[in-house]
Amino acid sequence: MSETEEKMKHLDEMTCLLYLERQLDRARGLEVSLHTQECENCRTLLRALERESRLLTRAMFEDNEPLPSRLAQFQQAAERSMQWIWGLAFGLAATGVYALYTQYIEPWQAQLQEAGFSGTNLLGLLIFQSPFWKGWQSMITVLEILAVATLGGLGVMFLRRRIRRGSALALVFASLCAALLAPAPASATEFRKGDRITIVKDEVVHSDLYVAGGQIRIAGTIEGDLVVAGGDVEVSGHVMGDMLSASGQVRMTGQVEGSIRGYAGNITLKGKVGRNVMTFGGDVNIDHDAVIAGSVTTGSGRLSLDGHVARDLLAFAGQSNISGDIGGSVKIRGGELNIDSSADIRGPVDFEGEKQPQVSSQAKLASPVHFVKHTRGPNYANPHYYVWQVIWMAGFILYGLVLYSLMPKFSQEAVKSAEQYGASAGLGVLVLFGVPIAACIACITVVGLFIGISTLFVWYAALYFAQIIVGTVVGQWLMGRTGELWPTVGRMAVGVVIVRVCTTIPDVGGWVKFVAILWGIGAISLAIFRRFQPVPATGVMIPPGAQPLPPTTTVGGPLPA
């Protein structure tokens, strides 16, 4: 065997690498190629080195290294299981809504029904069956007309190719004639306004009456409802419907067949009411001569009840004085309760307040007064407090999950802005107090009413989003930063739990919540501000020979001196 054949007996790795990189001369390359065709060991080595070279080259051009098979399978399983996570989140939300309804809405509805507001649908009672909106039936008629017109238009569009032009024209003229021949609805409402409005004793209004003025005197008969707004209102006549009032001072010495609902700074009732009374005012007086056939619901600074109430009393008042007779139950929440010797209450009495009720020994009560001392702040001994905290945590996490899914990029920008503590806190003070003031000012005008209300809703939603942003920052402090969605959601959940736990600390939790809202809403505002900032153009090439413009040059030429 010759010396050359002895060298070519087996190739080393360096020679194979040089051959793969085409670094050998032509003669040497032909020798390596012929040898690998005859030698199986060297051919295997050359193929292995070629495969490694390809893998290295591909890895250099890839941005992210592919996940191992086990991690890829775990990621797919996690994506498939996200439907369970969403189901759990919405289940917690449904639980929160149910708890909110059972803890607040349902008890209030039951109390109002006990106070004489009959019917299972309170919304229908307030809107459809009361004078709060007397134009509701007209609105229903308009909606019916629009619905019929819409269906007719769709029918004509659908059949326009199947009917002749003359038939369509006849249909249009017939519709116009029917509209012109339809009888106009008779007006059932009378309006009066002025500085001084008086309806004398012998005058009869055969419809609903809307009155607005400074001084209003109603001594006649109103066969419908009375809706009145004024500075000083006195009703000594006969109202056969309901009475709705929003005035500075109201005195009712006549008779109202229906119910009385309204607000006034000072309300005095001396006459007869056929149904219920619902009033809100600074001072509510039910005189000794007053007779109310239904119930009384009131919210006032001071309540004096010396008349006759056939059914229940529900009151929220700073001070309540009862010296009359009540045929049903009494539920009062406020500061003080005084029951005089002439009082006669034929139902249970429940009082929640700051002081013990003062009850005369000569008062006639069906049962002793059930007193619950009103405690300020949360009741840490009540298990319901902790249940609500868990529900609120779940609600915040669900809210954050929805926001991070809908606005992932903006949420990340807000979290980054929250890391600038000084700028976020300073801007947060401005937005937290300035936005609601500006929105309320905008609501004064009709044009700005929609903008103001919408701004208030967005501002209120941002207060909760602010706590989520702060929770995300706290979670990143503990678990490190990340740019992916679901790891960010996990950090948000951990941080929100920590922030919510800190807000429950006595005497400190309120300040923690205030700082979190201030900090977070400033971060959100800073992220919005940066989004609207113009982005400077980069990479602009100046043509050869052109001189750049001086900094004081405008489009039309240099600025004047």
Buried (B, 14 or more C-beta within 10 A) or exposed (E): EEEEEEEBEEBEEEBBBBBBEEEBEEEEBEBBEEBBEEBEEBBEBBEEBBEEEEEEEEEEEEEEEEEEEEEEEEEEEEEEEEEEEBEEBEEBBEBBEEBBEEEEEEEEBEBBBBBBBEEEEBEEBBEBBBBBEBEBEEEEEEEEEEEEEEEEEEEBEEEEEEEEEEEEEEBEEEEEEEEEEEEEEEEEBBEBEEEEBBBEEEEEBEBBBBBBBBBBBBBBBBBBBBBBBBEBBBBBBBBBBBBBBBBBBBBBBBBBBBBBBBBBBBBBBBBBBBBBBBBBBBBBBBBEEBBBBBBBBBBBBBBBBBBBBBBBBBBBBBBBBBBBBBBBBBBBBBBBBBBBEBBBBEBBBBBBBEEEBEBBEEBEBBEEBEBEEEEEEBEEEEEEEEEBBBBBBBBBBBBBBBBBEEEBEBBBBBBBBBEBEEBBBBBBEEBBEEBBEBBEEBBEEEEBEEBBBEBBEEBEEBBBBBBBBBBBBBBBEEEEBBEEEBBBBBBBBBBBBBBBEBBBEEEEBEEBBEBBBBBBBBBBBBBBEEEEEEEEEEEEEEEEEEEEEEEEEEEEEEEEE
